């Protein structure tokens, strides 16, 4: 076969193929012989029909099978000759049977990027201690008490820090209703009725709760705030919005006593000491998980700062869309409306694009580490992994695996397992420094 490959930017290459006439004829003869041996043609005994009759009756099927065989052979030959790492061979284009008996076509290939690995053993990472403190247990138990709290009205005084304020509010920008001024949805900033607000600086917008403090029930007040520059809605960043607030009610939180009765209520009969032990174990498990994630994130940042290479545009586009879909789903689960999500579409896709690029770079780097270190995922490991997933979902393992196979999802799952083994390898060989710093907060 005459095969040429022209590499282009962004992991693209054009494969051009010419299959000699003798190869075409040999493959055609094999296919025709196969049909002749099995075909049932009226007037002829099985396997005795002339080949010209077979070729005429099954012409379309023979040509389709011939093209498929020759294309696959050409792809295999291209891999051998050019040492290519092909992610997608694409669809053959301009596939022609020429008058001289040759077959020609070309295809646009998507190649894996060329990755020059940095040093990946001995990467320095920091991690806080997994020790669980009494303060962390108290915080966990306080959160549990808040879930079972009662709320009583506050009468005879003004709002104070720590109260729960029930407010109605609208908002304006430059004297116009906020959404009219910016020409799009502003979400919760546009206004709410019966909005519960805990009076601390972590609630709503910085400075808002401080200005509600001091108000009495039925008081009305205009609160002017400059929207922070990191606010998700870029149209409002660094602009002054006026909130027209009416205080409709004040409430205080009444927490249940932390005793054996409370512990028994929330655990089905355990004592307070048993509840504390349970809380300690849960905190330790979660802290270990978060520390592992923290170490992985440091390694990802290290790799992405050390290595640059081109990424396949199709993969990047697909991964960006997937990340954007995940951000939208997360936003909807957190209570965002479709209008709010639509208003932040540009920011969502910018964030999704950055995350997609990081994900793909990391994936290719870890795949290259796995190749270099001889890390693989065996068929048994894959089957056992899928069987455990099926069991957790209470599904029949054989049917579950067969469905994944039909959907062509097994290669992706195997690759995810391979990447996981590679990151475990890097973590095992990392240099871990224990630090007194707290784990960074997450947006989850």
C-alpha positions in Angstrom: 0.0 0.0 0.0 1.1 3.6 -0.7 0.5 5.5 2.5 1.3 9.1 3.3 0.5 11.1 6.5 0.5 14.9 6.6 0.5 16.1 10.2 -1.2 19.4 11.0 -1.6 21.6 14.1 -4.0 20.7 17.0 -3.3 16.9 16.7 -4.8 16.5 13.3 -3.3 14.5 10.4 -4.4 13.7 6.9 -4.0 10.1 5.8 -3.8 9.4 2.1 -4.0 5.8 0.8 -3.6 4.0 -2.5 -4.3 0.3 -2.5 -2.6 -1.5 -5.4 -4.9 -3.3 -7.9 -3.5 -6.8 -7.0 -4.4 -6.3 -3.3 -7.9 -5.2 -4.3 -8.4 -8.1 -6.6 -7.1 -10.6 -4.0 -9.4 -9.4 -1.3 -12.4 -9.3 -3.8 -11.7 -12.9 -4.8 -11.7 -14.0 -1.1 -15.0 -12.3 -0.4 -16.6 -13.7 -3.6 -15.4 -17.2 -2.7 -17.0 -16.8 0.7 -20.3 -15.8 -0.8 -20.1 -18.6 -3.3 -19.6 -21.2 -0.6 -22.7 -20.1 1.3 -25.1 -18.6 -1.2 -28.3 -20.4 -2.2 -29.0 -19.6 -5.9 -32.0 -21.1 -7.6 -30.9 -23.5 -10.3 -27.6 -24.2 -8.8 -26.4 -26.7 -6.1 -25.0 -25.1 -2.9 -21.5 -23.8 -3.6 -21.7 -24.4 -7.4 -23.0 -21.1 -8.7 -20.6 -19.4 -11.1 -18.7 -16.5 -9.6 -20.1 -14.0 -12.1 -23.6 -14.9 -11.0 -22.5 -14.4 -7.3 -20.9 -11.1 -8.1 -24.0 -9.8 -9.9 -26.4 -10.9 -7.2 -24.4 -9.7 -4.2 -22.6 -6.8 -5.9 -23.5 -4.1 -3.3 -22.7 -6.2 -0.3 -19.4 -7.4 -1.8 -18.2 -3.9 -2.5 -19.2 -2.7 1.0 -17.3 -5.6 2.6 -14.3 -5.0 0.3 -14.1 -1.3 1.1 -14.4 -2.0 4.8 -11.6 -4.6 4.7 -9.2 -2.5 2.7 -9.8 0.6 4.8 -9.1 -1.4 8.0 -6.0 -2.9 6.5 -4.8 0.6 5.5 -5.4 1.9 9.0 -3.4 -1.0 10.4 -0.6 -0.5 7.9 -0.5 3.3 8.7 -0.1 2.5 12.4 2.8 0.1 11.6 4.6 2.4 9.2 4.1 5.7 10.9 4.1 4.7 14.6 1.0 6.8 15.1 -1.0 7.2 18.3 -4.5 7.6 16.7 -7.5 8.5 18.8 -9.9 8.6 15.9 -9.4 7.5 12.3 -12.4 9.5 11.1 -14.6 8.6 8.1 -12.9 7.7 4.8 -13.5 10.4 2.2 -13.4 10.3 -1.6 -13.2 6.5 -1.6 -12.8 5.6 -5.2 -12.4 2.4 -7.3 -10.2 3.7 -10.1 -10.1 2.5 -13.7 -6.6 1.0 -13.2 -8.0 -1.3 -10.4 -6.6 0.7 -7.5 -8.6 2.0 -4.5 -7.8 5.5 -3.2 -9.2 7.5 -0.2 -8.1 9.9 2.4 -9.1 10.4 6.1 -8.6 13.0 8.7 -7.1 11.5 11.8 -7.2 12.7 15.3 -3.9 12.0 17.0 -2.9 11.8 20.6 -0.7 14.7 21.6 3.1 14.4 21.8 3.8 14.6 25.6 7.2 15.2 27.0 7.0 14.0 30.5 8.5 16.1 33.3 10.0 14.4 36.4 7.0 12.7 38.0 8.6 10.9 40.9 9.3 12.8 44.1 6.8 15.6 43.5 6.6 17.7 46.7 3.0 18.0 48.0 1.7 19.4 51.3 -1.0 17.8 53.4 -2.5 18.7 56.8 -2.8 16.1 59.5 -5.7 13.6 59.5 -6.1 14.1 63.3 -9.7 15.0 64.3 -9.9 17.7 66.9 -12.6 18.2 69.6 -13.4 21.5 67.9 -14.2 19.7 64.6 -16.5 17.3 66.5 -18.2 20.2 68.2 -18.8 21.9 64.9 -20.2 18.7 63.4 -22.6 18.3 66.3 -23.6 21.9 66.2 -24.6 21.5 62.6 -26.6 18.4 63.5 -28.4 20.4 66.3 -29.2 23.2 63.8 -31.0 20.6 61.6 -33.3 19.9 64.6 -33.6 23.5 65.8 -36.7 25.4 66.5 -37.3 29.1 65.6 -39.0 31.6 67.8 -40.0 35.2 67.1 -37.9 38.0 68.6 -40.0 40.9 70.0 -39.2 44.2 71.6 -35.7 44.9 70.1 -33.9 45.7 66.9 -32.1 43.2 64.7 -28.7 42.1 65.9 -25.8 40.1 64.5 -26.7 36.3 64.5 -30.5 36.8 64.2 -32.5 35.4 61.4 -34.2 38.3 59.6 -37.2 37.8 57.4 -37.1 40.4 54.7 -38.9 41.6 51.5 -36.7 43.5 49.0 -36.4 44.8 45.5 -33.3 46.3 43.8 -32.4 49.1 41.4 -29.4 50.1 39.4 -29.1 53.7 38.3 -32.7 54.3 39.4 -34.1 51.5 37.2 -35.3 48.0 38.3 -32.2 45.9 38.3 -33.2 43.4 35.6 -34.5 46.3 33.4 -31.2 48.1 33.8 -29.0 45.2 32.7 -31.5 43.7 30.2 -31.3 40.1 31.6 -32.2 38.0 34.7 -30.4 39.0 37.9 -31.6 36.0 39.8 -32.1 36.4 43.5 -30.5 39.9 43.4 -33.7 41.2 41.7 -35.8 40.8 44.8 -37.5 38.3 47.1 -40.4 38.2 49.5 -40.2 36.4 52.8 -36.4 35.9 52.4 -34.7 34.4 55.4 -31.3 35.9 56.1 -28.9 35.1 58.9 -27.3 38.3 60.0 -23.6 37.5 59.4 -21.2 38.7 56.8 -21.1 35.3 55.0 -24.8 35.7 54.1 -26.0 37.3 50.9 -23.5 40.1 50.0 -20.7 41.5 52.1 -21.9 44.4 54.1 -25.6 43.7 53.6 -26.3 42.0 57.0 -24.4 44.8 58.8 -26.9 47.4 57.4 -30.0 45.2 58.3 -28.7 45.1 61.9 -30.4 47.9 63.9 -33.7 47.7 62.0 -37.0 47.0 63.7 -39.8 44.9 62.4 -41.8 46.8 59.7 -38.9 49.3 59.2 -37.9 50.0 55.6 -34.5 51.0 54.5 -32.4 51.5 51.3 -29.1 49.6 51.3 -26.5 50.6 48.7 -23.8 48.1 48.0 -21.0 47.9 45.4 -21.1 44.4 43.9 -17.7 42.6 44.3 -15.5 42.3 41.2 -15.6 38.5 41.5 -19.4 38.3 41.4 -20.5 35.7 38.8 -22.7 38.2 36.9 -20.1 40.3 35.1 -22.7 43.0 34.2 -22.9 44.0 37.9 -19.2 43.7 39.0 -18.0 46.9 40.7 -21.4 48.6 40.2 -23.6 50.0 43.0 -26.9 48.4 43.5 -29.6 49.8 45.8 -31.7 47.3 47.8 -35.0 48.5 49.1 -35.5 46.4 52.2 -38.5 45.9 54.5 -37.9 43.9 57.7 -41.0 41.6 58.1 -39.8 39.6 61.1 -37.0 38.5 63.4 -36.4 35.0 64.6 -33.8 33.3 66.8 -32.6 29.8 66.6 -33.3 27.5 69.6 -30.9 24.6 69.5 -31.8 21.3 71.3 -29.7 20.4 74.3 -26.7 18.2 73.5 -27.4 15.2 75.7 -28.2 11.5 75.5 -31.9 12.2 74.7 -30.8 14.2 71.6 -28.2 11.6 70.6 -30.9 8.8 70.9 -33.3 10.8 68.8 -30.9 11.3 65.8 -29.2 7.9 65.9 -31.9 5.5 67.0 -30.9 4.9 70.6 -27.1 5.7 70.8 -25.7 7.7 73.7 -24.0 11.1 73.4 -20.5 9.5 73.7 -21.4 7.0 70.9 -22.7 9.9 68.8 -19.3 11.7 69.3 -17.4 8.6 68.3 -19.5 8.2 65.2 -18.9 11.9 64.4 -15.2 11.4 64.8 -15.1 8.5 62.4 -17.2 10.3 59.8 -14.9 13.4 60.0 -11.8 11.3 59.7 -13.1 9.5 56.6 -14.1 12.7 55.0 -10.9 14.5 56.0 -8.8 11.7 54.4 -10.8 11.9 51.2 -10.4 15.7 51.1 -6.7 15.4 51.8 -6.3 12.8 49.0 -8.1 15.2 46.7 -5.9 18.1 47.8 -2.8 16.1 47.1 -4.1 15.1 43.6 -5.0 18.8 42.9 -1.4 19.8 43.7 0.0 17.2 41.4 -2.4 18.3 38.6 -1.3 21.9 39.1 2.3 20.8 39.0 1.9 18.9 35.7 -0.1 21.6 34.1 2.5 24.2 35.0 5.4 22.1 33.7 4.0 20.8 30.5 2.5 22.4 27.4 1.2 20.6 24.3 -1.5 20.9 21.7 -4.9 19.2 22.4 -7.3 17.7 19.8 -9.9 20.4 19.1 -12.8 17.8 18.9 -11.9 16.3 22.3 -11.5 19.8 23.8 -14.9 20.9 22.4 -16.6 17.7 23.7 -15.0 18.0 27.2 -15.9 21.7 27.4 -19.6 20.9 26.7 -19.5 18.1 29.3 -18.0 20.5 31.9 -20.6 23.2 31.1 -23.4 20.7 31.4 -22.1 19.6 34.8 -21.9 23.3 36.0 -25.4 23.9 34.9 -26.7 20.8 36.7 -24.8 21.8 39.8 -26.3 25.3 39.6 -29.8 24.0 39.2 -29.4 21.7 42.2 -28.2 24.6 44.3 -31.4 26.5 43.4 -30.4 28.6 40.4 -33.2 29.4 38.0 -32.9 28.9 34.2 -32.9 32.7 33.8 -29.9 33.0 36.2 -28.0 30.2 34.4 -28.8 31.9 31.0 -27.5 35.2 32.4 -24.2 33.5 33.3 -23.8 31.5 30.1 -20.6 33.2 29.1 -18.9 32.8 32.5 -20.0 29.1 32.6 -18.4 28.3 29.3 -15.2 30.2 30.1 -14.9 28.2 33.4 -15.8 24.9 31.6 -13.2 25.6 28.9 -10.4 26.1 31.5 -11.4 23.0 33.4 -11.7 20.9 30.1 -8.2 21.9 29.1 -6.8 21.0 32.5 -8.6 17.7 32.5 -7.4 16.7 29.1 -3.8 17.7 29.7 -3.8 15.8 33.0 -5.4 12.7 31.3 -2.8 12.6 28.5 0.1 13.1 30.9 -1.1 10.3 33.2 -1.7 8.0 30.3 1.9 8.6 29.2 3.1 7.9 32.7 1.1 4.6 32.7 2.7 3.7 29.3 6.2 4.5 30.5 5.8 2.6 33.8 4.0 -0.4 32.2 0.8 0.3 34.2 -2.2 -1.6 32.7 -5.8 -2.5 33.6 -6.4 -6.2 33.1 -9.7 -7.7 31.8 -10.2 -9.2 35.3 -9.7 -5.9 37.0 -12.2 -4.2 34.6 -14.8 -6.9 35.1 -14.4 -6.9 38.9 -14.7 -3.1 38.9 -17.9 -3.2 36.9 -19.4 -6.0 38.9 -18.9 -4.0 42.1 -20.7 -1.0 40.4 -23.5 -3.3 39.3 -23.8 -4.7 42.8 -24.0 -1.2 44.3 -26.8 -0.4 41.9 -28.5 -3.7 42.5 -28.3 -4.7 38.9 -27.4 -8.0 37.2 -23.6 -7.8 36.6 -23.6 -9.7 33.3 -26.5 -7.5 31.9 -24.8 -4.4 33.2 -21.5 -5.2 31.5 -23.2 -6.2 28.3 -25.2 -2.9 28.1 -21.9 -1.0 28.6 -20.3 -3.0 25.9 -23.1 -2.3 23.4 -22.8 1.4 24.2 -19.0 1.2 23.6 -18.3 2.6 27.0 -15.8 -0.1 28.2 -12.8 1.6 26.6 -13.6 4.9 28.4 -14.0 3.1 31.8 -10.8 1.2 31.3 -9.0 4.4 30.5 -10.4 6.0 33.7 -9.2 3.1 35.7 -5.8 3.4 34.1 -5.6 7.1 34.9 -6.5 6.3 38.5 -3.8 3.8 38.8 -1.3 6.3 37.3 -2.2 9.0 39.8 -1.9 6.4 42.6 1.6 5.6 41.3 2.5 9.3 41.3 1.1 9.8 44.8 3.0 6.7 46.1 6.3 8.3 44.9 5.5 11.9 46.0 7.3 13.6 48.8 4.6 14.6 51.3 5.2 17.4 53.8 2.7 17.6 56.7 1.5 21.1 57.3 -0.4 22.9 60.1 -2.5 24.8 57.5 -6.2 24.0 57.1 -7.5 22.3 54.0 -8.7 24.9 51.5 -12.5 25.3 51.3 -14.3 24.0 48.2 -17.4 25.1 46.3 -19.1 21.8 46.7 
